[in-house]
């Protein structure tokens, strides 16, 4: 069966190999659409383009993200900035800078913030 030109991106800050909800999404869509995934580990499902989100943060970044998280508990408007400190959003945007998707599935609030940034 030929896949239509529709491209779908599935984002989850989890191990895609052991996340059953995301695996069901991938399996349900991979035969009908061109599926690209972003996760902390690959799903290892055939027929899917996969990118791994690195956690190349330094110790300083990890401490700063914890401090920033406490600030977000006090000042709710800082949550988007907290996500940018905790997760490598710039890396994701760089990975997908030339990609265009018709649908972006965000699994979790962190993924939703990233989906908003890459949606064009």
Secondary structure, 3 states (H helix, E strand, C coil): CCCCCCEEEEEECCECCCCHHHHHHHHHHCCCCEEEEEECECCCCCCCEEEECCCCCCHHHHHHHHHHHHHHHHCHHHHHHHHHHHCCHHHHHHHCCCCCCCEEEEECHHHHHHHHHHCC
